[in-house]
Amino acid sequence: MVQTDIQPASPNLTNFDLKSYLEVKKEFVEQSIDKSLPIQEPEKIYEAMRYSLLAGGKRLRPILCLATVELLGENENIAVPTACALEMIHTMSLIHDDLPAMDNDDYRRGRLTNHKVYGEDIAILAGDGLLAYSFEYVAQETVNVSADKIVKVLAILGKAVGANGLVGGQVMDLDCEGKSDVTAQTLSSIHRRKTGALLEACVSSGAVLSGAKDSDLQRLSTYAQNIGLAFQIVDDILDVTATSEQLGKTAGKDISAQKATYPKIWGIETSRVKAQELIDNAIAQLNIYGEKALPLQAIAQYIINRTN
């Protein structure tokens, strides 16, 4: 778990209208993503890429990036290409995660997975295309930001998705399937990479684009690391407690695949307690920013209360 000596506090989140905030941001992100990837030749691969990229979802990752830029007093427009790229990378991970060689899932976000519609070959290539395009899009479309900051963002994205991030976490996750001796420490190591690395990249990239000081970057990174682990704990709980209709994907997949999960190690109630501790610490990291931190703090609380 991510350790911190900052004591949890209770900012007034009740007066912040998170629902309206997320609705406005999501609409803006949806429009930006749609514009980012027009249909070109060969049409088949662009259709497959857009099929998953525009399939909905919470859009938390791009919103986290934009909210970080706002927190630090910059215009969110400087981060729009990066926000879109983060969703492209996330979508790539979902397409590949659903493949028969991985989690072998038929549904994602309430509709057929990419490989069920376009075939495994095109699904693999659609994921590859989104990953490559994410870097191209940041490099070509980011404006009013210095080249050195853009390079740092590209490095953050590369690290988040690579062998020390998402890819490495997926390898470790697959290696642990069917094993009964997986510890909480190992599981957290998996998910700091598989889930947490990209969430941290969302916040860190927004901070870098905004010219954040090292102290700000450290606070924001710790915030993101905590919500990343909490996000995964909640995911594991929902896999046990929610229905397929609620999740928009097959429920109970972790059990059937004999995956190591937090409820399996700790039980559901202790898992909930651990997730809340992480969220409390994440929120406390940002108290120094006052009301400017309310969107990020409310998103942290939303993560633990979500039902899908």
PyMOL commands that set and color helices and strands:
alter all, ss='L'
color gray80, all
select helices_A, chain A and resi 18-36+43-53+60-71+76-97+114-118+120-141+147-161+166-176+184-209+214-241+244-247+253-256+262-266+268-285+287-305
alter helices_A, ss='H'
color red, helices_A
select strands_A, chain A and resi 107-108+111-112
alter strands_A, ss='S'
color yellow, strands_A
deselect
rebuild
show_as cartoon
